[in-house]
Amino acid sequence: MNDAPLGLLFGILAILILLSGFFSSSETGMMSLNRYRLKHLVKKKHKGATRASELLQRPDRLIGVILIGNNLVNIFATVIATILASRMFGEIGLAVMPILLTIVILIFAEVTPKTIAALHPERIAFPASFVLRPLLLLLYPFVWLVNTVSNSLARLLGVDPDKATNSEHLKPEELRTVVDEHGDLIPDQHQGMLLNVLDLEKATVEDIMIPRNEIIGLDLEIDIHKLLKAIRTSEYTLLPVFEGDVNNIIGTLHLRDAARFIHGDNASVTHEAIRRFTRDPYFIPEGTPLHTQLMNFQQQKNRMAFVVDEYGDIQGIVTLEDLLEEIVGDFTTNMAEEASQEISALEDNWYLVEGSTSIRDINRHLGWELPTDGPKTLNGLIVEHIENIPAGQIGLKINGYLMETVNQTEKMIESARIKALSPQQSP
């Protein structure tokens, strides 16, 4: 080798540096591949993606073959560079050679190739897989030896390579970040729906139910003429049917079924006819998560459920429409109009809010972050905070929001003024 022409040695050194750059870029490119896009391309029968996917199934072997190849070519490059420096500059060349070779390898075999591979991983990884796969078979004994020793050392340090966590699985919060970061690829409406679906597991039916005191239904103990008027003027297609009290629930009446007995003379309509066409009630516990209840509605073929507490008392009702509105938004303008009536804008960024308004509705309507892990209404939030029902108007601060009661009764706070404080004003 010492007698070889300088031109040949320079050529060999250049090839070794290129090979080092290949291994460096291959490592970065393979590890920078988007695993979800890779799976998509594999399903599309993309050959390069298929090869890369097979190699990534055992990343320890892939890294092993890349590092073995990279270290081999770097060692050979060092030997060639030493010979060149010795023949051209003598002992001075031997002293300068490590510095020059380090700079050359860093620029041409490390930083530049890895930067390109990080920016365009598919363009590097897919062609590289065509070389790495047969190279892995060729160097398998050495790769196996290196992996065995390294895995043994890892176990001595308390790390079990066989029980490595699967980083491809995303948690809900991580998936939310993915949706947010790729909002430019998804229409705003669809993006909002996806985020709402992820939020379903954070809420229960208690958060969206119509409370017991707001239930509109048919009381079979009242006069039949009043019942007929309620049926004919109802804005809803499903009506709860009970006797005297909501806790004495009988079931639900669909107005489509009501058409079967509302015909001809009103005198022919009886309480028994209403009872006969009433469907059995469907009860659910108040802590049922929304995503679970969505599947339950589908399985039970029901559109309305009665929410009960641990004692079996009716707390409210929830419908399939209410649940779907959590995902796609309001179906009609009625809900928006009701929200605007419950929340009225005042001067200086103050808002007048009814005490029975849901905290979730306040947060959604105003973009606030009032706590939702406790009481479900504004009245409940204030009462829990002060631990009694105020006899007169009071002011308080909760989580950076200033509140002043406006109207209250002996039972509840009917309305309050709320203002979001700036970070400087908050404690």
C-alpha positions as CSV (number, residue, x, y, z in Angstrom):
1,M,0.0,0.0,0.0
2,N,2.9,2.3,0.7
3,D,4.1,1.9,-2.9
4,A,0.6,2.6,-4.4
5,P,0.3,5.8,-6.5
6,L,-0.9,8.9,-4.7
7,G,-3.8,9.3,-7.1
8,L,-5.1,5.8,-6.3
9,L,-4.8,6.5,-2.6
10,F,-6.7,9.8,-2.9
11,G,-9.4,7.9,-5.0
12,I,-9.7,5.2,-2.3
13,L,-9.9,7.8,0.4
14,A,-12.6,9.7,-1.4
15,I,-14.7,6.5,-1.9
16,L,-14.3,5.7,1.8
17,I,-15.5,9.1,2.8
18,L,-18.5,8.8,0.4
19,L,-19.3,5.4,2.0
20,S,-19.1,6.9,5.4
21,G,-21.5,9.6,4.3
22,F,-23.8,6.9,2.9
23,F,-23.9,5.0,6.3
24,S,-24.4,8.3,8.2
25,S,-27.2,9.5,6.0
26,S,-28.8,6.0,6.0
27,E,-29.0,6.0,9.8
28,T,-30.6,9.4,10.0
29,G,-32.9,8.8,7.1
30,M,-34.2,5.4,8.4
31,M,-34.8,6.8,11.9
32,S,-36.4,10.0,10.6
33,L,-39.1,8.2,8.6
34,N,-42.6,9.0,9.4
35,R,-43.9,5.6,10.7
36,Y,-47.5,6.3,9.8
37,R,-46.7,7.4,6.3
38,L,-44.4,4.4,6.0
39,K,-47.3,2.1,6.9
40,H,-49.5,3.8,4.3
41,L,-46.8,3.3,1.6
42,V,-46.4,-0.3,2.6
43,K,-50.2,-0.8,2.0
44,K,-49.7,0.8,-1.4
45,K,-47.1,-1.9,-2.2
46,H,-44.2,0.6,-2.4
47,K,-41.1,-1.5,-2.7
48,G,-38.7,0.9,-1.0
49,A,-41.1,1.5,1.9
50,T,-41.6,-2.3,2.3
51,R,-37.8,-2.9,2.5
52,A,-37.4,0.0,5.0
53,S,-40.3,-1.3,7.1
54,E,-38.8,-4.8,7.3
55,L,-35.5,-3.3,8.5
56,L,-37.1,-1.1,11.1
57,Q,-38.9,-4.1,12.6
58,R,-35.5,-4.9,14.3
59,P,-33.9,-1.4,14.8
60,D,-31.1,-3.0,16.9
61,R,-29.9,-5.0,13.9
62,L,-30.3,-2.1,11.5
63,I,-28.3,0.2,13.7
64,G,-25.7,-2.6,14.2
65,V,-25.1,-3.1,10.5
66,I,-24.9,0.6,9.8
67,L,-22.5,1.3,12.6
68,I,-20.3,-1.7,11.7
69,G,-20.1,-0.5,8.1
70,N,-19.5,3.2,9.2
71,N,-16.7,2.3,11.6
72,L,-15.0,0.0,9.1
73,V,-14.9,2.6,6.4
74,N,-13.8,5.3,8.9
75,I,-10.9,3.1,10.1
76,F,-9.8,2.3,6.6
77,A,-10.0,6.0,5.8
78,T,-7.8,6.8,8.7
79,V,-5.2,4.2,7.5
80,I,-5.2,5.6,4.0
81,A,-5.0,9.2,5.3
82,T,-2.1,8.3,7.5
83,I,-0.2,6.8,4.5
84,L,-0.9,9.9,2.4
85,A,0.2,12.3,5.1
86,S,3.4,10.3,5.8
87,R,4.4,10.1,2.2
88,M,3.6,13.7,1.4
89,F,4.6,15.7,4.5
90,G,6.5,13.2,6.7
91,E,6.2,13.6,10.5
92,I,4.5,17.0,10.2
93,G,1.8,15.4,8.1
94,L,1.2,12.7,10.7
95,A,0.6,15.5,13.3
96,V,-1.8,17.5,11.1
97,M,-3.6,14.5,9.5
98,P,-6.0,13.8,12.5
99,I,-7.3,17.4,12.4
100,L,-7.8,17.6,8.6
101,L,-9.4,14.1,8.5
102,T,-11.7,15.0,11.3
103,I,-12.8,18.2,9.5
104,V,-13.3,16.4,6.2
105,I,-15.3,13.5,7.8
106,L,-17.5,16.0,9.8
107,I,-18.3,18.0,6.8
108,F,-18.6,15.4,4.0
109,A,-19.5,12.2,6.0
110,E,-21.5,13.4,9.0
111,V,-23.1,16.9,9.1
112,T,-24.0,17.3,5.4
113,P,-25.3,13.8,4.7
114,K,-27.3,13.7,8.0
115,T,-28.8,17.1,7.4
116,I,-29.9,16.1,3.9
117,A,-31.3,12.8,5.3
118,A,-33.2,14.6,8.1
119,L,-34.8,17.0,5.6
120,H,-35.6,14.3,3.0
121,P,-35.7,10.9,4.8
122,E,-37.6,9.0,2.2
123,R,-35.3,10.0,-0.7
124,I,-32.3,8.6,1.4
125,A,-33.8,5.7,3.3
126,F,-35.7,3.9,0.5
127,P,-32.7,3.6,-1.9
128,A,-30.4,2.9,1.1
129,S,-32.6,0.0,2.1
130,F,-31.7,-1.7,-1.2
131,V,-28.1,-1.9,0.0
132,L,-28.6,-2.4,3.7
133,R,-30.8,-5.5,3.5
134,P,-28.2,-7.7,1.7
135,L,-25.4,-6.1,3.7
136,L,-27.3,-7.2,6.9
137,L,-27.4,-10.8,5.6
138,L,-23.7,-10.6,4.7
139,L,-22.6,-9.2,8.1
140,Y,-25.2,-11.0,10.2
141,P,-22.7,-12.9,12.4
142,F,-20.9,-9.7,13.3
143,V,-24.2,-7.9,13.8
144,W,-25.5,-10.7,16.0
145,L,-22.4,-10.6,18.1
146,V,-22.5,-6.9,18.6
147,N,-26.2,-6.9,19.5
148,T,-25.8,-9.7,21.9
149,V,-23.0,-7.9,23.8
150,S,-24.7,-4.5,23.8
151,N,-28.1,-6.0,24.9
152,S,-26.3,-7.8,27.7
153,L,-24.7,-4.6,28.9
154,A,-28.1,-2.8,28.7
155,R,-29.7,-5.5,30.9
156,L,-26.9,-5.0,33.4
157,L,-27.8,-1.3,33.5
158,G,-31.5,-2.2,34.2
159,V,-32.8,-1.8,30.6
160,D,-34.5,-4.7,28.9
161,P,-34.3,-4.3,25.1
162,D,-37.0,-7.0,24.7
163,K,-39.5,-4.9,26.6
164,A,-39.0,-1.6,24.8
165,T,-42.1,0.5,24.6
166,N,-43.8,1.0,21.2
167,S,-43.2,4.7,20.4
168,E,-45.7,4.4,17.5
169,H,-48.7,4.5,19.8
170,L,-50.0,8.0,20.4
171,K,-51.7,9.1,23.5
172,P,-54.9,11.2,23.1
173,E,-53.1,14.4,24.0
174,E,-50.3,13.6,21.5
175,L,-52.9,12.9,18.8
176,R,-54.5,16.2,19.6
177,T,-51.2,17.9,19.0
178,V,-50.9,16.1,15.6
179,V,-54.3,17.4,14.6
180,D,-53.5,20.9,15.7
181,E,-50.1,20.9,14.0
182,H,-51.5,19.7,10.7
183,G,-54.5,22.0,10.7
184,D,-53.5,23.4,7.3
185,L,-54.2,19.9,5.8
186,I,-57.6,19.6,7.4
187,P,-60.6,21.9,7.0
188,D,-61.3,23.9,10.1
189,Q,-64.7,22.2,10.6
190,H,-63.3,18.7,10.3
191,Q,-60.4,19.7,12.6
192,G,-62.9,20.8,15.2
193,M,-64.8,17.6,14.9
194,L,-61.7,15.5,15.4
195,L,-60.7,17.4,18.5
196,N,-64.3,17.1,19.8
197,V,-64.1,13.3,19.4
198,L,-60.9,13.3,21.4
199,D,-62.6,15.3,24.1
200,L,-65.5,12.8,24.5
201,E,-63.5,10.7,26.9
202,K,-63.0,13.7,29.2
203,A,-66.7,14.3,29.7
204,T,-69.6,12.3,31.1
205,V,-73.3,12.4,30.4
206,E,-73.8,14.5,33.5
207,D,-71.9,17.3,31.7
208,I,-74.3,17.5,28.8
209,M,-77.6,16.2,30.2
210,I,-80.8,18.3,30.4
211,P,-81.2,18.7,34.2
212,R,-84.3,17.3,35.9
213,N,-85.9,20.7,36.6
214,E,-85.8,21.5,32.8
215,I,-87.3,18.2,31.6
216,I,-90.4,18.7,29.4
217,G,-92.6,15.6,29.3
218,L,-96.1,14.2,29.7
219,D,-97.6,13.8,33.2
220,L,-100.3,11.1,32.9
221,E,-102.0,12.5,36.1
222,I,-103.1,15.7,34.3
223,D,-106.1,16.2,32.1
224,I,-106.1,14.5,28.7
225,H,-106.8,17.7,26.9
226,K,-103.7,19.4,28.3
227,L,-101.7,16.3,27.3
228,L,-103.0,16.5,23.7
229,K,-102.1,20.2,23.6
230,A,-98.6,19.4,24.9
231,I,-98.2,16.7,22.2
232,R,-99.4,18.8,19.4
233,T,-97.3,21.9,20.3
234,S,-94.1,20.0,21.3
235,E,-90.8,21.1,19.7
236,Y,-89.4,17.7,20.4
237,T,-89.9,14.3,18.7
238,L,-89.3,12.3,21.9
239,L,-91.2,13.1,25.1
240,P,-90.6,11.5,28.5
241,V,-93.8,10.0,30.0
242,F,-94.2,9.9,33.8
243,E,-96.9,9.8,36.5
244,G,-96.9,12.8,38.9
245,D,-93.1,13.0,39.3
246,V,-90.2,12.5,37.0
247,N,-88.9,9.7,39.2
248,N,-92.1,7.7,38.4
249,I,-90.9,7.4,34.8
250,I,-92.9,5.2,32.4
251,G,-90.9,5.6,29.3
252,T,-90.7,7.8,26.1
253,L,-93.3,8.6,23.5
254,H,-92.2,9.2,19.9
255,L,-94.5,11.7,18.1
256,R,-94.6,9.3,15.2
257,D,-96.3,6.8,17.5
258,A,-98.6,9.5,18.8
259,A,-100.0,10.0,15.4
260,R,-101.6,6.5,15.7
261,F,-104.0,7.5,18.4
262,I,-104.4,11.2,17.7
263,H,-107.0,11.1,15.1
264,G,-110.7,11.8,14.9
265,D,-112.5,13.0,18.0
266,N,-110.3,14.0,20.9
267,A,-112.6,12.2,23.3
268,S,-111.3,8.9,21.9
269,V,-107.8,9.6,23.2
270,T,-107.2,8.2,26.7
271,H,-104.3,8.0,29.2
272,E,-104.2,4.3,28.5
273,A,-103.7,4.9,24.8
274,I,-100.6,7.1,25.6
275,R,-99.3,4.5,27.9
276,R,-99.8,1.7,25.3
277,F,-97.6,3.5,22.8
278,T,-95.0,4.5,25.3
279,R,-91.6,2.8,24.9
280,D,-89.7,1.3,27.8
281,P,-87.3,3.8,29.5
282,Y,-83.5,3.5,29.1
283,F,-81.5,4.3,32.2
284,I,-77.8,5.1,32.5
285,P,-75.6,6.1,35.4
286,E,-74.5,9.8,35.6
287,G,-70.8,9.0,35.4
288,T,-71.0,7.3,32.0
289,P,-68.3,8.7,29.6
290,L,-69.6,10.3,26.4
291,H,-67.7,8.0,24.1
292,T,-69.1,5.0,25.9
293,Q,-72.6,6.3,25.8
294,L,-72.3,7.0,22.0
295,M,-71.6,3.3,21.5
296,N,-74.4,2.3,23.9
297,F,-76.9,4.4,22.0
298,Q,-75.9,2.5,18.8
299,Q,-76.1,-0.9,20.5
300,Q,-79.4,-0.2,22.3
301,K,-81.0,1.5,19.3
302,N,-82.1,4.3,21.6
303,R,-82.1,8.1,21.1
304,M,-82.9,9.1,24.7
305,A,-81.6,8.0,28.1
306,F,-82.6,8.9,31.6
307,V,-79.6,9.7,33.8
308,V,-79.8,8.3,37.3
309,D,-77.6,8.8,40.4
310,E,-76.4,6.2,42.8
311,Y,-79.8,6.1,44.6
312,G,-81.7,5.6,41.3
313,D,-83.2,9.0,41.2
314,I,-83.6,10.8,37.9
315,Q,-81.1,13.5,37.5
316,G,-81.8,14.5,33.9
317,I,-82.0,13.2,30.3
318,V,-79.5,13.0,27.5
319,T,-80.3,12.4,23.9
320,L,-78.3,11.2,20.9
321,E,-78.7,14.6,19.4
322,D,-77.1,16.2,22.5
323,L,-74.2,13.8,22.2
324,L,-73.7,14.4,18.5
325,E,-73.7,18.1,19.0
326,E,-70.6,17.7,21.2
327,I,-68.9,16.4,18.0
328,V,-70.3,18.3,15.1
329,G,-71.7,21.4,16.8
330,D,-75.3,22.7,17.0
331,F,-77.7,21.3,14.4
332,T,-80.1,24.2,14.6
333,T,-80.0,27.9,15.6
334,N,-82.2,27.2,18.7
335,M,-79.2,26.2,20.9
336,A,-77.2,29.1,19.8
337,E,-80.1,31.4,20.5
338,E,-80.5,29.9,24.0
339,A,-76.8,30.3,24.6
340,S,-76.9,33.9,23.7
341,Q,-79.9,34.4,26.0
342,E,-78.0,32.7,28.9
343,I,-74.8,34.7,28.2
344,S,-75.1,38.4,27.5
345,A,-72.2,40.7,26.8
346,L,-71.9,43.8,28.9
347,E,-69.4,46.7,28.9
348,D,-65.7,46.4,29.8
349,N,-65.6,42.7,28.9
350,W,-68.2,41.7,31.5
351,Y,-70.8,39.1,30.8
352,L,-74.1,38.5,32.4
353,V,-74.6,34.7,32.8
354,E,-77.6,32.8,34.2
355,G,-76.8,30.6,37.2
356,S,-78.2,27.4,35.5
357,T,-75.8,27.8,32.5
358,S,-73.5,24.9,32.0
359,I,-69.8,25.7,32.7
360,R,-68.9,23.7,29.5
361,D,-71.3,26.0,27.5
362,I,-69.7,29.1,29.1
363,N,-66.2,27.9,28.2
364,R,-67.2,27.0,24.7
365,H,-69.1,30.2,24.0
366,L,-66.5,32.6,25.5
367,G,-63.3,30.5,25.0
368,W,-62.7,30.5,28.7
369,E,-61.2,27.8,31.0
370,L,-63.4,27.7,34.0
371,P,-62.9,24.4,36.0
372,T,-65.1,21.6,34.9
373,D,-64.0,18.8,37.2
374,G,-66.5,19.8,39.9
375,P,-69.9,21.5,39.7
376,K,-71.5,21.5,36.3
377,T,-73.3,24.9,36.4
378,L,-72.2,28.4,37.3
379,N,-74.5,28.4,40.3
380,G,-72.9,25.2,41.6
381,L,-69.4,26.5,41.0
382,I,-70.0,29.7,43.0
383,V,-71.9,27.9,45.8
384,E,-69.2,25.3,46.2
385,H,-66.5,28.0,46.3
386,I,-68.2,30.1,49.1
387,E,-69.7,27.0,50.7
388,N,-73.2,28.6,51.2
389,I,-75.9,30.3,49.3
390,P,-75.3,34.1,49.6
391,A,-78.0,36.2,51.2
392,G,-77.0,39.2,49.2
393,Q,-74.8,40.3,46.3
394,I,-71.1,39.2,46.7
395,G,-67.9,39.3,44.6
396,L,-65.3,36.6,44.4
397,K,-62.4,35.4,42.2
398,I,-62.1,31.8,40.9
399,N,-59.1,30.7,38.7
400,G,-58.5,34.1,37.3
401,Y,-62.2,35.0,36.7
402,L,-63.9,37.8,38.7
403,M,-67.5,37.0,39.5
404,E,-70.3,39.2,41.0
405,T,-73.7,37.8,41.9
406,V,-76.6,39.8,40.5
407,N,-79.8,37.9,41.4
408,Q,-80.3,35.1,43.9
409,T,-83.0,33.4,45.8
410,E,-83.0,31.3,48.9
411,K,-82.2,28.2,46.7
412,M,-79.8,29.3,44.1
413,I,-77.9,32.1,42.3
414,E,-80.0,33.1,39.3
415,S,-77.5,35.2,37.5
416,A,-74.0,36.6,37.9
417,R,-71.5,39.0,36.2
418,I,-68.2,37.4,35.1
419,K,-65.0,38.9,33.7
420,A,-61.8,37.2,32.7
421,L,-58.9,38.9,34.4
422,S,-55.6,39.6,32.6
423,P,-52.5,37.7,33.7
424,Q,-51.3,40.8,35.5
425,Q,-54.5,41.1,37.4
426,S,-54.6,37.4,38.4
427,P,-52.8,36.4,41.6
